[in-house]
Amino acid sequence: MVKEELSQMGSASVYLTEYQGVECIRKLGASPIELSFYQHSAPLLRQAGVNIPDLIHADGTDLYIEFIPNPIALNELNQTDDVYRQISIIHSLNLESPPYLKTHEWSLAKTHSAFQILNLPSASQAVLTHIQTQSRCLFSPATLISGDTNDGNWGRRNTGELVLFDWERFGYGSPAIDLAPLVKGMGCRADYESVIERYLKHSTAQSAGELLRQLVMAKAWIVIDVVNLLVERNNPMKGKYIDWFNENLPYWLDETAVASV
């Protein structure tokens, strides 16, 4: 019995339902990346200490996974040490050739496409274009990342365990891609430094200075990616997001991005 549709930005349809009497999440049309993740990579990540929903059943491209009932707000999430512990474990793993991974990239064409949707001053467009030309460092590392750590993808089991439950963007990239969603809104330099300080308690693979630079880049890339996805998928919230970006991006680019990239 299907109870409730829960999908947000993802490509699959997501429902709260039951399978053989167990309340669970059903993902219809799950991507090859997420199918591969739950069937091949998830057991290894669990063994390493990353909390992932249990796979209850797989049927073709449909996944039935454990329902994580308790949401967590961003202002609690980004101050929770276990978030950074789990993310750092993902970044430290060396899995043998997972069958499918998300290819993360930032092209000039996608940037121009977002400019056609947004209404930004030319100076803001110039800064974003410059950041795009410097962004290869976000996508070249052979570091595993979740790819989507926003607060809507985390929750707690009734036992209190913190669980990351959306893995359709699992791939390679800079750790900064996983840290960027933990900064509320576009954030300021102090917000970025706070997230970096917490993360570096668990990982010393990069310096604070380089992480800051890449974190600002990742935040800019996420804007471009989200704007294009909102329109491509005709998301009903696209107008609200686009208006917010138009209002807040110019100031952020002037005050935070220019000084950091």
C-alpha atoms as one frame of an Amber mdcrd trajectory, in Angstrom:
protein
   0.000   0.000   0.000   1.467   3.335  -1.071   1.073   5.997   1.590   2.901
   9.162   0.620   5.113  10.534  -2.171   8.332  12.013  -0.779  10.636  12.824
  -3.692  12.262  16.258  -3.767  15.115  16.897  -6.225  15.899  13.282  -7.114
  15.133  11.529 -10.384  13.329   8.552  -8.817   9.803   8.560  -7.407   9.941
   8.013  -3.648   7.099   6.683  -1.519   6.512   5.813   2.096   4.858   2.411
   1.909   4.915  -1.109   3.360   6.637  -4.281   2.215   5.515  -7.543   3.785
   4.109  -5.606   6.714   7.237  -3.509   7.278   7.046   0.275   6.875   9.706
   1.297   4.372  10.696   3.617   1.545  10.068   2.495  -2.029  12.147   4.159
  -4.735  10.610   3.567  -8.159  12.985   3.880 -11.082  16.110   4.116  -8.946
  19.203   5.039 -10.942  21.896   2.464 -11.778  24.136   4.415  -9.390  21.848
   3.930  -6.408  20.979   0.325  -7.319  24.676  -0.465  -7.526  25.384   1.393
  -4.300  22.894  -0.533  -2.155  23.793  -3.904  -3.640  27.590  -3.574  -3.813
  29.056  -0.593  -1.924  26.690  -0.150   1.034  27.819  -3.280   2.933  31.428
  -2.080   2.792  30.534   1.420   3.982  28.448   0.008   6.839  31.358  -2.167
   7.886  33.578   0.929   7.942  31.162   2.828  10.204  28.834   4.758   7.874
  25.152   4.466   8.795  23.079   3.569   5.717  19.465   2.359   5.492  19.058
  -1.403   5.307  18.104  -2.766   1.892  14.851  -4.637   2.442  14.194  -5.749
  -1.136  15.246  -4.978  -4.712  12.962  -5.620  -7.677  14.398  -4.528 -11.014
  14.860  -0.766 -10.718  12.720  -0.518  -7.571  14.342  -0.387  -4.150  12.669
  -1.004  -0.803  14.845   0.480   1.908  14.600   1.111   5.618  12.492   4.136
   6.582  14.445   6.602   8.725  11.634   8.289  10.681  13.192  11.269  12.430
  14.335  14.300  10.387  17.132  16.556  11.563  17.381  20.308  11.051  20.443
  21.809   9.400  21.396  23.924  12.424  21.641  20.704  14.460  23.154  18.615
  11.682  26.113  20.883  10.970  27.055  20.954  14.665  26.868  17.173  15.116
  30.274  15.521  15.315  28.982  12.209  13.957  28.145  13.877  10.625  31.785
  14.780  10.068  32.982  11.406  11.335  30.819   9.537   8.833  31.637  11.856
   5.937  35.362  11.529   6.639  35.052   7.730   6.560  33.461   7.891   3.105
  36.318  10.101   1.932  38.958   7.719   3.279  37.629   4.547   1.652  39.193
   2.904  -1.371  36.578   0.620  -2.901  37.496  -1.592  -5.814  35.783  -0.145
  -8.895  32.136   0.280  -7.854  30.027  -0.709 -10.913  28.311   2.681 -11.270
  29.312   6.099  -9.958  27.976   9.599 -10.535  30.211  11.719 -12.756  30.301
  15.177 -11.212  31.275  18.034 -13.521  30.820  21.751 -14.089  30.804  22.815
 -17.719  30.750  26.301 -19.173  27.621  25.289 -21.097  25.791  24.504 -17.841
  26.922  27.847 -16.445  25.517  29.725 -19.432  22.304  27.693 -19.207  21.874
  28.792 -15.585  22.520  32.415 -16.579  19.584  32.177 -18.995  17.363  31.164
 -16.070  18.706  33.532 -13.425  18.672  37.315 -13.575  22.157  38.193 -12.335
  24.184  41.335 -13.014  27.079  40.942 -15.425  29.614  41.304 -12.604  28.105
  38.302 -10.799  28.107  36.275 -13.991  31.774  37.111 -14.494  32.689  35.862
 -11.010  30.790  32.600 -11.498  32.425  32.086 -14.884  35.849  32.636 -13.316
  35.100  30.130 -10.547  34.038  27.579 -13.168  37.401  27.927 -14.915  39.161
  27.158 -11.608  36.902  24.273 -10.564  38.737  21.241 -11.930  40.106  20.571
  -8.439  36.554  19.739  -7.312  36.230  16.800  -9.678  39.746  15.423 -10.212
  40.392  13.696  -6.848  39.860   9.932  -6.664  38.043  10.491  -3.372  34.675
   8.846  -2.797  31.919  11.278  -1.830  28.247  11.014  -0.997  27.592  13.833
  -3.441  24.468  15.039  -1.621  24.698  15.611   2.127  21.946  18.207   2.475
  19.882  18.027   5.646  16.899  16.517   3.806  18.959  13.375   3.211  19.783
  12.731   6.871  17.635  11.398   9.669  17.777   9.476  12.914  16.590   5.997
  13.690  14.447   5.698  16.785  17.614   4.403  18.460  19.222   7.803  17.822
  21.665   6.679  15.114  22.290   9.305  12.448  21.733   7.910   8.934  22.454
   9.254   5.436  19.772   7.825   3.157  20.137   9.254  -0.366  22.968   7.885
  -2.485  22.072   8.598  -6.112  25.004  11.053  -6.424  27.640   8.680  -4.984
  30.868   9.199  -6.911  34.307  10.783  -6.886  35.162  14.374  -6.062  36.537
  16.791  -3.523  35.453  16.434   0.119  34.316  20.063  -0.216  31.314  18.863
  -2.262  30.061  16.980   0.804  30.808  19.865   3.162  29.109  22.611   1.136
  25.496  21.572   1.915  26.290  21.810   5.631  26.657  25.591   5.293  23.257
  27.257   5.638  22.209  29.312   2.630  25.240  30.725   0.857  26.978  31.388
   4.174  29.848  33.697   5.079  33.534  32.981   5.643  32.974  32.218   9.344
  30.328  29.614   8.454  32.739  27.858   6.101  35.553  27.950   8.631  33.288
  26.429  11.293  32.381  23.476   9.058  36.021  22.989   8.041  37.212  23.050
  11.658  34.760  20.297  12.608  35.676  18.185   9.583  39.434  18.478  10.142
  39.043  16.825  13.543  38.460  13.626  11.558  40.539  14.134   8.406  43.875
  15.762   7.673  43.988  14.977   3.945  43.654  18.663   3.003  44.669  21.943
   4.603  42.091  24.359   5.984  43.069  26.959   3.393  42.610  24.654   0.403
  39.343  23.312   1.799  38.032  26.859   2.203  38.832  27.657  -1.420  37.219
  24.457  -2.686  34.233  24.812  -0.380  33.379  28.206  -1.850  33.772  26.764
  -5.353  31.527  23.828  -4.471  28.853  26.155  -3.134  28.881  28.100  -6.407
  28.747  24.893  -8.465  25.792  23.594  -6.467  23.874  26.766  -7.340  24.471
  26.200 -11.064  23.598  22.506 -10.766  20.428  23.103  -8.746  19.139  25.866
 -11.025  19.497  23.664 -14.093  17.933  20.640 -12.385  14.968  22.680 -11.143
  14.122  23.679 -14.697  14.980  20.345 -16.355  12.661  18.508 -13.947  10.049
  21.282 -13.883  10.189  21.344 -10.098   7.195  23.252  -8.680   9.540  25.090
  -6.286  11.767  26.443  -9.049  10.409  29.990  -8.897  11.026  30.255  -5.161
  14.624  29.012  -5.458  15.436  31.169  -8.480  14.110  34.292  -6.759  16.214
  33.490  -3.686  19.371  33.028  -5.750  18.757  36.260  -7.662  18.419  38.127
  -4.379  21.330  36.574  -2.482  23.987  35.505  -4.979  25.347  38.942  -5.974
  26.180  39.934  -2.391  27.700  36.523  -1.604  29.836  36.585  -4.731  31.137
  40.067  -3.865  31.693  39.523  -0.144  32.730  35.866   0.145  33.546  34.227
  -3.170  35.833  36.877  -4.672  38.043  36.922  -1.585  38.300  33.127  -1.357
  38.807  31.806  -4.898
